[in-house]
Amino acid sequence: MALKGWLRTFTPASFPYVRFIAALLVGAAGGWIFARAGLPLPWMLGSMTACTLASLVRAPIAAPGTVRPPMTMIIGVMLGTGFTPQIIESVGHWIPTVLGLAGFIAVSGAACVTYFRRVAGFDRPTAYFAGMPGGLVEMVIAGEDKGGDARTIALVHSARVLLVVLTLPFLVRLISGAPLGARPQFGVSVFETPWRDEIWLLGTALAGALLGHILRLPARLLLGPMLVSAAVHALGWTRFAPAIEVVNVAQLVLGTSIGCRFAGTAPREIIRILALSLGSTAILLTITAVFAAGVSHVSSYGQVPLLLAYSPGGLAEMSLVALSLGIEVAFVAAHHIVRVFIVMLGAAPVFALLRRGK
């Protein structure tokens, strides 16, 4: 009996890595289904959808914090490959789009904060930091410091990324008619790339992680490798590009980890937050489309690149969409970095001013 009771303790839920393997299998199944159906970005959207549904039925899945950093470093390197010398020369053309981004942040932030305050009934700090289009970790920390509900803020931002990444590719395809199929239109197979490319990939990832630690960058494991990769590509030292298999694995891990953010949360709470986030996502995408259309008339960039640059999804996720479309990843990634910095630096002081004025 004692042995039987001891064995019962060894369930999948007892081992986070067993639960992560289960999550990857669920995500891979979702990705395969999406790929067979010809849906956009199947390995990211399919795995994200499958793991979210699995979380709703309380399946024993999880994504331990230790599995995302290596993939984040690789994604950072991938993003840096878009910073070619030609792209660097066009940075001066980004002034109108960055100014438009600042306006987008102000309008979308005010609209979503009002929505969460009036419709969702959140308290003032929770509504404010849940409505800001910034990074999840930064908004949770700042919101909790100001007296907000950290769990609600985290769930809202997770749902925002989930819903934006799920819906935006379809909106892009509707507007542009560009396919977002299972096979990216860039790069070659890992079996066709020279071994030097793998060394460049590993070397820039490690050097970037060290740089991010030394400079204490926000999202250091993403921005550090991206800066190092951008430097070696902008200087013309290398032209290596991500292999198809690497991109698919990145999509799978990203989608799985986003879907697993809801694991352990009561299904009723997940459904409630997703329902509320549907409204805020509709507001955000509408404002994004309006600003993208408006700024496209006063800049050299079209509506689709601006949609990806302004959309308040995750930096890595939106950059993967840009990669699959053949759009300048440097342009999209740079605007997302600027958005996160503006919100991170300005959200708390503006909240203090508003509360003081109130």
C-alpha positions as CSV (number, residue, x, y, z in Angstrom):
1,M,0.0,0.0,0.0
2,A,2.8,2.4,0.9
3,L,4.5,1.7,-2.5
4,K,1.2,2.2,-4.3
5,G,0.7,5.6,-2.5
6,W,4.3,6.6,-3.3
7,L,3.8,5.8,-7.0
8,R,0.6,7.9,-7.1
9,T,2.7,11.0,-6.3
10,F,4.5,10.6,-9.6
11,T,1.9,12.1,-11.9
12,P,2.6,14.3,-14.9
13,A,1.6,17.3,-12.8
14,S,4.4,16.5,-10.4
15,F,7.1,17.2,-13.1
16,P,7.1,20.5,-14.9
17,Y,9.2,19.2,-17.7
18,V,6.9,16.2,-18.2
19,R,4.0,18.7,-18.3
20,F,6.0,20.8,-20.8
21,I,6.5,17.8,-23.0
22,A,2.8,17.2,-22.8
23,A,2.2,20.9,-23.7
24,L,4.5,20.6,-26.7
25,L,2.7,17.5,-27.9
26,V,-0.7,19.3,-27.6
27,G,0.8,22.4,-29.3
28,A,2.3,20.3,-32.1
29,A,-1.0,18.6,-32.7
30,G,-2.7,22.1,-32.9
31,G,0.0,23.3,-35.3
32,W,-0.4,20.2,-37.5
33,I,-4.2,20.7,-37.7
34,F,-3.7,24.4,-38.6
35,A,-1.1,23.5,-41.2
36,R,-3.4,20.9,-42.8
37,A,-6.2,23.5,-42.8
38,G,-3.9,26.0,-44.5
39,L,-4.4,28.6,-41.8
40,P,-1.9,31.5,-41.1
41,L,1.2,30.9,-39.0
42,P,0.0,27.4,-38.1
43,W,2.8,26.4,-35.7
44,M,2.3,29.4,-33.5
45,L,-1.5,30.0,-33.8
46,G,-2.3,26.3,-33.7
47,S,-0.2,25.5,-30.7
48,M,-1.5,28.6,-28.9
49,T,-5.1,27.7,-29.6
50,A,-4.6,24.0,-28.6
51,C,-2.8,24.9,-25.3
52,T,-5.4,27.5,-24.4
53,L,-8.2,25.0,-24.9
54,A,-6.2,22.4,-22.9
55,S,-5.9,24.9,-20.1
56,L,-9.6,25.4,-20.1
57,V,-10.2,21.7,-19.4
58,R,-7.4,21.8,-16.8
59,A,-5.1,19.4,-18.7
60,P,-1.7,18.8,-16.9
61,I,0.3,21.1,-19.1
62,A,2.8,23.8,-18.3
63,A,5.7,25.9,-19.7
64,P,8.5,26.2,-17.1
65,G,10.3,29.5,-17.1
66,T,13.6,27.8,-18.0
67,V,12.5,26.7,-21.5
68,R,11.7,30.2,-22.9
69,P,15.0,32.0,-22.5
70,P,17.0,29.9,-25.0
71,M,14.3,30.3,-27.6
72,T,14.0,34.0,-26.8
73,M,17.7,34.4,-27.5
74,I,17.4,32.7,-30.9
75,I,14.4,34.8,-31.8
76,G,16.4,37.9,-30.9
77,V,19.1,36.8,-33.3
78,M,16.5,36.2,-35.9
79,L,15.1,39.7,-35.5
80,G,18.6,41.2,-35.8
81,T,19.1,39.6,-39.2
82,G,16.6,42.1,-40.7
83,F,19.0,45.1,-39.9
84,T,20.8,45.1,-43.3
85,P,22.9,48.1,-44.4
86,Q,20.0,49.1,-46.7
87,I,17.5,49.2,-43.8
88,I,19.8,51.3,-41.7
89,E,19.9,53.9,-44.4
90,S,16.2,54.2,-44.3
91,V,15.9,54.9,-40.5
92,G,15.4,58.6,-41.3
93,H,12.1,57.7,-43.0
94,W,10.8,56.3,-39.7
95,I,10.2,59.8,-38.1
96,P,6.5,60.1,-39.2
97,T,5.8,56.5,-38.3
98,V,7.3,56.9,-34.8
99,L,5.3,60.1,-34.2
100,G,2.2,58.2,-35.3
101,L,3.1,55.4,-32.9
102,A,3.2,57.9,-30.0
103,G,-0.3,59.1,-31.0
104,F,-1.5,55.5,-31.2
105,I,-0.3,54.7,-27.7
106,A,-2.1,57.7,-26.2
107,V,-5.4,57.0,-28.0
108,S,-5.4,53.3,-27.6
109,G,-4.3,53.5,-23.9
110,A,-7.1,56.0,-23.1
111,A,-9.7,54.0,-24.9
112,C,-8.8,50.7,-23.3
113,V,-8.4,52.1,-19.8
114,T,-11.9,53.7,-20.1
115,Y,-13.3,50.3,-21.4
116,F,-11.8,48.3,-18.4
117,R,-13.0,51.0,-16.0
118,R,-16.5,51.5,-17.3
119,V,-17.4,48.1,-18.9
120,A,-15.3,45.6,-16.9
121,G,-15.7,47.5,-13.6
122,F,-12.0,47.1,-12.7
123,D,-10.6,49.4,-10.0
124,R,-8.7,52.4,-11.2
125,P,-5.1,51.0,-10.9
126,T,-6.1,47.6,-12.4
127,A,-8.0,49.2,-15.3
128,Y,-5.1,51.6,-16.0
129,F,-2.3,49.1,-16.2
130,A,-4.4,46.5,-17.9
131,G,-5.3,49.0,-20.6
132,M,-1.8,50.2,-21.3
133,P,-0.3,48.7,-24.5
134,G,3.0,47.8,-22.9
135,G,4.9,44.7,-21.9
136,L,3.2,42.1,-19.6
137,V,5.9,41.9,-17.0
138,E,6.4,45.7,-16.8
139,M,2.7,46.4,-16.5
140,V,2.2,43.7,-13.8
141,I,5.0,45.0,-11.7
142,A,4.0,48.7,-12.1
143,G,0.3,47.9,-11.5
144,E,0.9,45.9,-8.4
145,D,3.1,48.6,-7.0
146,K,0.2,51.1,-7.5
147,G,-2.3,48.9,-5.8
148,G,-3.8,47.0,-8.8
149,D,-4.7,43.3,-9.0
150,A,-1.6,41.7,-10.5
151,R,-3.3,38.5,-11.5
152,T,-6.0,40.3,-13.4
153,I,-3.5,42.6,-15.2
154,A,-1.4,39.5,-16.1
155,L,-4.4,37.6,-17.5
156,V,-5.6,40.6,-19.5
157,H,-2.2,41.2,-21.1
158,S,-1.8,37.5,-21.8
159,A,-5.3,37.4,-23.4
160,R,-4.4,40.6,-25.4
161,V,-1.3,39.0,-27.0
162,L,-3.3,35.8,-27.6
163,L,-6.2,37.5,-29.3
164,V,-4.1,40.0,-31.3
165,V,-1.8,37.3,-32.6
166,L,-4.8,35.0,-33.4
167,T,-6.7,37.7,-35.3
168,L,-4.1,40.0,-36.9
169,P,-2.8,37.6,-39.5
170,F,-6.3,37.1,-40.8
171,L,-6.8,40.9,-40.9
172,V,-3.5,41.3,-42.8
173,R,-4.5,38.6,-45.3
174,L,-7.9,40.3,-45.7
175,I,-6.3,43.7,-46.4
176,S,-3.3,42.6,-48.5
177,G,-4.3,39.2,-49.9
178,A,-0.8,38.0,-49.0
179,P,-0.7,34.3,-48.0
180,L,0.5,33.3,-44.5
181,G,1.0,29.6,-45.1
182,A,2.8,26.9,-43.2
183,R,6.1,27.3,-45.0
184,P,7.8,30.7,-44.6
185,Q,8.8,32.5,-47.8
186,F,12.3,33.1,-46.5
187,G,15.4,31.1,-45.6
188,V,16.2,27.5,-46.4
189,S,16.2,24.2,-44.6
190,V,18.7,23.7,-41.7
191,F,20.1,20.8,-43.8
192,E,21.0,23.2,-46.6
193,T,22.6,26.0,-44.5
194,P,26.4,26.0,-44.0
195,W,27.8,25.1,-40.6
196,R,29.2,28.7,-40.3
197,D,25.7,30.0,-40.0
198,E,25.0,27.8,-37.0
199,I,28.2,29.2,-35.4
200,W,27.1,32.8,-36.1
201,L,23.6,32.0,-34.6
202,L,25.0,30.5,-31.4
203,G,27.8,33.1,-31.1
204,T,25.5,36.2,-31.5
205,A,23.0,34.7,-29.1
206,L,25.5,34.2,-26.3
207,A,27.2,37.5,-26.9
208,G,23.9,39.3,-26.9
209,A,22.7,37.7,-23.7
210,L,26.0,38.8,-22.1
211,L,25.5,42.4,-23.5
212,G,21.9,42.5,-22.3
213,H,23.1,41.5,-18.8
214,I,25.9,44.1,-18.7
215,L,23.7,46.9,-20.0
216,R,20.7,45.8,-17.9
217,L,18.4,46.0,-20.9
218,P,14.6,45.4,-20.5
219,A,13.8,42.0,-22.1
220,R,17.6,41.5,-22.1
221,L,17.5,38.0,-23.6
222,L,15.6,39.3,-26.6
223,L,17.1,42.8,-27.1
224,G,20.7,41.8,-26.4
225,P,21.0,39.1,-29.1
226,M,18.9,41.3,-31.4
227,L,21.4,44.2,-31.0
228,V,24.4,42.0,-31.6
229,S,22.8,40.3,-34.6
230,A,21.8,43.7,-36.0
231,A,25.3,45.0,-35.6
232,V,27.0,42.2,-37.5
233,H,24.4,42.3,-40.2
234,A,24.5,46.1,-40.6
235,L,28.3,46.0,-40.8
236,G,28.1,43.4,-43.5
237,W,30.1,40.8,-41.6
238,T,27.6,38.1,-42.3
239,R,24.3,37.5,-44.1
240,F,23.1,34.3,-42.4
241,A,19.3,33.9,-42.2
242,P,17.1,31.7,-39.9
243,A,16.4,28.2,-41.2
244,I,12.8,27.1,-41.8
245,E,13.0,24.5,-39.0
246,V,14.3,27.1,-36.5
247,V,11.4,29.4,-37.3
248,N,8.8,26.6,-37.0
249,V,10.3,25.5,-33.6
250,A,10.3,29.1,-32.4
251,Q,6.6,29.4,-33.4
252,L,5.8,26.2,-31.6
253,V,7.5,27.1,-28.4
254,L,6.1,30.7,-28.4
255,G,2.5,29.5,-29.1
256,T,2.8,26.8,-26.5
257,S,4.1,29.1,-23.8
258,I,1.4,31.7,-24.4
259,G,-1.3,29.1,-24.3
260,C,0.1,27.7,-21.0
261,R,-0.1,31.1,-19.3
262,F,-3.7,30.2,-18.5
263,A,-2.8,26.8,-16.9
264,G,-3.9,26.6,-13.3
265,T,-6.5,29.4,-13.6
266,A,-10.2,28.5,-13.0
267,P,-12.0,28.0,-16.4
268,R,-14.6,30.5,-15.4
269,E,-12.0,33.2,-14.8
270,I,-10.3,32.4,-18.2
271,I,-13.6,32.7,-20.0
272,R,-14.4,36.0,-18.2
273,I,-11.1,37.6,-19.0
274,L,-11.1,36.3,-22.7
275,A,-14.7,37.7,-23.1
276,L,-13.6,41.1,-21.7
277,S,-10.4,41.0,-23.8
278,L,-12.4,40.4,-27.0
279,G,-13.9,43.9,-26.5
280,S,-10.5,45.6,-25.8
281,T,-8.9,43.7,-28.7
282,A,-11.6,44.9,-31.1
283,I,-10.9,48.5,-29.8
284,L,-7.2,48.1,-30.2
285,L,-7.3,46.6,-33.7
286,T,-9.8,49.3,-34.9
287,I,-7.5,52.0,-33.6
288,T,-4.5,50.2,-35.1
289,A,-6.1,50.1,-38.5
290,V,-7.1,53.7,-38.4
291,F,-3.6,54.9,-37.5
292,A,-2.0,52.6,-40.0
293,A,-4.2,53.9,-42.8
294,G,-3.7,57.5,-41.7
295,V,0.1,57.3,-41.3
296,S,0.5,55.4,-44.6
297,H,-0.6,58.6,-46.4
298,V,2.2,60.7,-44.8
299,S,5.0,58.2,-44.8
300,S,6.7,55.9,-47.3
301,Y,5.3,52.7,-45.6
302,G,2.1,51.0,-46.6
303,Q,-0.8,50.0,-44.4
304,V,0.3,46.3,-43.8
305,P,3.8,47.1,-42.4
306,L,2.3,49.8,-40.2
307,L,-0.4,47.4,-39.0
308,L,2.3,45.0,-37.8
309,A,4.4,47.9,-36.4
310,Y,1.6,49.4,-34.3
311,S,-0.3,46.2,-33.3
312,P,-0.1,45.7,-29.6
313,G,0.9,42.0,-29.8
314,G,4.2,40.6,-28.6
315,L,7.4,41.8,-30.2
316,A,8.6,38.3,-31.1
317,E,5.1,37.2,-32.3
318,M,4.6,40.3,-34.6
319,S,8.1,40.0,-35.9
320,L,7.5,36.4,-36.9
321,V,4.4,37.5,-38.8
322,A,6.6,40.1,-40.5
323,L,9.2,37.4,-41.4
324,S,6.5,35.2,-42.9
325,L,5.3,38.1,-45.0
326,G,8.7,39.3,-46.1
327,I,8.2,42.7,-44.5
328,E,11.1,44.6,-43.0
329,V,11.5,43.0,-39.6
330,A,13.8,45.8,-38.4
331,F,11.0,48.3,-39.0
332,V,8.4,46.2,-37.2
333,A,10.7,45.3,-34.3
334,A,12.0,48.8,-33.8
335,H,8.5,50.2,-33.5
336,H,7.5,47.6,-30.9
337,I,10.7,48.3,-28.9
338,V,9.8,52.0,-29.0
339,R,6.2,51.3,-27.9
340,V,7.4,49.2,-24.9
341,F,9.9,51.9,-23.9
342,I,7.4,54.7,-24.1
343,V,4.8,52.8,-22.1
344,M,7.3,51.5,-19.6
345,L,8.8,55.0,-19.0
346,G,5.6,57.0,-19.1
347,A,2.8,54.8,-17.7
348,A,3.6,55.1,-14.0
349,P,4.3,58.9,-14.0
350,V,1.1,59.6,-16.0
351,F,-0.9,57.5,-13.6
352,A,0.6,59.4,-10.7
353,L,-0.4,62.7,-12.3
354,L,-3.9,61.5,-13.1
355,R,-4.4,60.3,-9.5
356,R,-3.1,63.5,-8.1
357,G,-5.4,65.5,-10.4
358,K,-8.3,63.3,-9.4
